[in-house]
């Protein structure tokens, strides 16, 4: 049944990437384009199996780079690494606390761009870095933390919607039958 969850996760990723590409006012206000994939990867890593994280990292990275000037799939490995790290430590993360959700989402929002820039430098490319890059990193981190707060209940609802539901009993299960010898 996790196949439907993975498909729903991909639809959410595609819709989020579409919104970030078409809405211009967040980019005008902040000066940077918001990346929803780190927050979505964190929230998915707390509930989804590893194959769903792999598919999200591969397709999400390719969809994102098709809308930008980045090399194809450049953020694939950083997204997958963040997803695996959160998935391995999912018991240590208190998902009921909104502050923990925000902190993990903000950390992912900072780590993925830094790792992507590191990957670009390792490949011999020269990314445009300057003092404004610190502002962009701070905005990405804050936005990713806020998006994690938005994505977590959405993915929780999706998981409850597509999981196997027990069949209803043909009788009232709340009735308690007491049997005595008399």
PyMOL commands that set and color helices and strands:
alter all, ss='L'
color gray80, all
select helices_A, chain A and resi 2-22+25-30+37-45+50-66+76-88+98-122+131-162
alter helices_A, ss='H'
color red, helices_A
deselect
rebuild
show_as cartoon
